[in-house]
Amino acid sequence: MSDAVSPDALRIREAQSRDLPAVVAIQTYYAHHTVTTFSEEPMSLAEWLESLEEKRATGHPFLLAEQDGVILGFAYAGHWRWKSAYRYTVEDTIYLRPGAEGRGIGRRLLSELLSRCEAAGYRQAIAVLTDDASTAASYALHAKLGFTEVGRLADVGVKRGQTLSTVLMQRSLGS
């Protein structure tokens, strides 16, 4: 694959159960090798299947970026919090396959996710990012797509021997 991704070659689509082994592989890398996610153990295939089914049942999008049959990333929206007053607010999650960064894939994937959330009637999107140099690209991506920093939670996680903080970003969807 070349460094640049042709807009015509990259396909954004709904995730299917047959795609979940690729999702597991991508998330496993981040769980084991980074502080990007606070997950210390990867989700199993069965847990991802349950998550996909829950997203479908609740109307939250779960999207994949695919080129030439290779899954280059995934993004999904889910409940921000489970209390009913938060029902119009979602939290986004996005992962790119290692080596797929910096090619415009994340922007296309997150843009489509936000569009679908807006079309579904959601009003606010929240991103929770690890406050670490390794997440600078994710911070920049969210900022480019209209998210603003709204808060920080200091020292709320410990992973790989590091005490970690999070940055909260928010974006309005629709009117």
N, C-alpha and C positions, 0 to 999 in steps of 0.2 A: 504494500500500500504506500502511496506517496504521502508526503507531509500534508499537502492540502487535500481537503475533501470537497469534491465537486458537489454543489447543491443538488444536482440531478442524481448523483450516485448514492447519496445518503438518504435513507428512508427512515422516517419516524413513524412508528406504528404502535398499536396496543400490544402489550405483552401477552403471550400465550403460555400455557403450562409447558409446552415443549421447549420454551426459551429459558426456563428456570435453571438448568445446569450452567448456562453461561452467566446468569445473574449470580448464582452461588460462587462461581470462580472469581468473578470481579469483586464481590463483597468480601470473600475470604482473604484476598490480597490485602485489602484495606484493614480488615480486622486484625490480621497477623503482623502487618508491617508498618502501620502508620498510626498516628493519633488523630487522623481526619475524622474517624468515627470513634465514639466511645464504646462501641461493641468490642469486647475483648475476644469473643469467640464468634465465628461466623454462624449465620443462620443455616440450618439444614435445608435440604430440598423440601422436606415435608413442611417446615415452617414457612418457606417462601410460597409454597402452594396455598397454605392457609392465608397468608398475607394477600396473595393475588385474589383469592376468592372473597376475602373481606373487602378489598378495594372495589371489586365489581359490585358486591352487595350494597355498599354505601355510596356508590357513584363517584369514587375518587379515581382519577386516571393513573394508570401505570403504563408508562411508555418506554420503548426501546429505540435506540439509534442503531441502524443496521446498514452495512455496506458490503456488497458481494457475499451475502450470507453470514457475515461475521458481526456479532453483537459488539458494538463499540462503546455502549453505555446504556444506562437506564435511569429513569427518573419517575418518581411517583409523588402523589400528594396523599396526605392522610389527615386525620383529626389533629388539630392543634392541642386540644384538651378534650376530655370526654364529657364535660358538663354541657348540657343542652344549650346554654347561652352562647357557647362558642361554635355553634353549628355552621356558621357562615365563614369560619376561619380555618384555613388549612396550613399545614407545615409541609414544605417541599423537601425532598431528598433527591440528590443526584450523585451518581457515580459514573466515572469513565474508566474504561479498560486501561490499565497501565500502558503508556505509550500513545494513547489517543488524545492526550491533552494538547492544547494550543492549536487546534485545527478547526475551531468553530463548531465542533460537535456539541459541546456543552451549551453554547448559546442557542443553537437550533432546538435542542432537546428541552431546555428549560423554558424557552419562549413558547413552544407548543404546549408544554404542561400548563403554563400560566394561562394561555388562551383557552384551553379546555376547562380549567377551573373557573375562569370567568364565565364561560358559556354555560356552565352548570349552576351558576348563581352564587358562587362563593364571592365574598367581598374583601377578604384580607388574606394575604399569604405571609407566612413567617418562615424565616430560615434561621437555624441554630447552627453556628459554625464554631469549630474549635479555634480559639484565639492563639494561633501558632503560625509561624512563617510558612509551614507546609500548606496552609489553607488560603494563602494570599490570592491565588488564582480564583478560587471559589468566591471569595469576598469581592474581588473585582468583577466577576461575572454577575453576581447578584446586583452590585451597584450599577453596572451598565444596563441592567434590565429594570431599573427603577426602585430597587430596594434601598432603604436608608437604615443606618444603624440606629437602633432605639434603646439599646442597653447592653450591659455586660454582667455576667455572673462570674464572680471571682472564685477560683480554686474549687470548682464543683466536681472535678473528676481527677482520677489518677490512673494513668495508663503508661506502660513501658517505662515505669520509674519516674514519670513526669507528673507534676501537679498541673492541671489544665483548667483554663477558664473558657467560657464561651462568649460569643458575640451574638446578639439577637438583631436580626434585620427584618424589616417589614415593608410590604408594598400593598397599596390598595389595588383592588381588582374591580373594574367596571365603575359604575357610579352608585 
